[in-house]
């Protein structure tokens, strides 16, 4: 593992401990998941860790973060659009504050842009064909805007 991947792995361990303590469910996703299963380690080019979390679990995590003092370890932050002015990424990030990652989309927020775990929030698919169609139409518009 290189230094970046060691930092990411440490973030994942911390995030996992927090989630276990508070019964919050999430899944390893994308390249991190592929690397874990296929290579039994990080993919050599992987520079972040993606996680899937349901809306209910995200809401629980966020509520605890917003209401419990010292919820996150020292030197860590949670950045998402509702707590960071001008943050234009729809994905919340669990960040190691003493590192730097440069993104064009992070030019305005003025918050830590460090190495991070990225949280993909999943909403349940509505029941009924009409509700599903409306949901998918809105999802299509949303993804086009991004």
N, C-alpha and C positions, 0 to 999 in steps of 0.2 A: 504494500500500500504506500502511496505517496503521502505527503503531508496533508494535502487537501482531502484525500479520502480518509485519512486518520481523523481529521476534524469532523468530517461528515458522519463517520461511524460513531464518534463520541456524541454528536448531536442525536443520532438515532437511539443510542443507548439511553440517554437522558429522557428523550421524548417517550420512549417505551416505558421507562420507570414511572413517569408521570401518569401515563395512560393506564398502566396496571394498577397503580395506587387508587385511581378514581374510576375504575371500570369503564374506560373509554376504549372503544374498538376502532382499529384502523388496519389498513393493509399496505404492505410494501408494493410498489407499482413500477411500471415502465422499466427503464434500464437497470435500476437497482434490483428489481425483482428478477429480471432475466439473468443478470450477473450472479445473483445468489443461487439460482437454480442451475443454470448452465455451467458457470465457471467456478462456482463456490467462492466467489470474491467479486470485487468491483470490476466492471468492464474497464479496460485501460483508459478509455476516453471519457468516462462518466465524471461529471463535475458537479452533480447535485443528487439529491435523493428525493424521489417523488413518492408521496403517500396518498392513498385514497381514504376518505373519511366520510361517513354519512352526515347529512345535515344535523340530525339529532345529536350525534357524537361531537360534531364541531361546535354546536351551540352549547353543549355541556362544557367542553374544553374552554371555549371563549368566556363563558360565564364565570368559571373558576378563575381564569386569568384576570378578569376584571374585578373580582370581588375578594379574592384571597391574596393577602400580602405574602410576598416571597413564594408565589406559586411556581415561578421559573427559577432555575439556578442563577446565581450571580453571573453577569456577563452575557446573558441571553436576552433576546427580545422576541416579541411576537408582533409582526407587522401585517396589517390587513386594511382594506379600504376604509373601514369605519373608524379606525383609530389613527390613521395617518393621512393628513391633508395632502392632496395631490398624488397619492399612491394610485397608480393606474393599472396595476396588475390585479386581476380578479382572484388570484390565488394567495391565500395567507402564507406567510413564511415564518418558520422558527429559525432564528438567526444567532450565529456566534458573533458577538459584537466586536471583537478585536481582530476581525479579518475583513478583507475587502473583496468584493466581486463587483465588477463594473457592468452596468446595464444602461442602455440609453433610456429605458423607461423609468429609471431610478433617479434621473437628473433633478427632478423637482421636489420629491418628498422631504429630503433633508434628514432622513432617518438611516439607520445602519443598513448598509447594502452588503453585508458579510456573507460568508458561506452559510448555506441554509438547507433546511428541509422544506419542500414545497407541498402544500396540502391541496389536493383536488377534492372539492366538496361535492358529494353526490346526493341528489334529491331523488325520492322514490318516483317511479313512473306512475302517473295517475291511472285509475281504473276507468274502463269504458273507452270505446273507440274515439268518440268525439273529444273527450278530455285529453287522450293521448295525442290526437292530431293537433289540438291547440298547443299543448306543451311542446311538441316537436317543432311546430311553426315558430314559437317564441324562442326556442333553443337555437334554431337556425338563424334567426335575426340576431340574437345575442352573439353567436360565434362569428357571424359576418362583421359585426361591429368591432369585435376584438381584433 
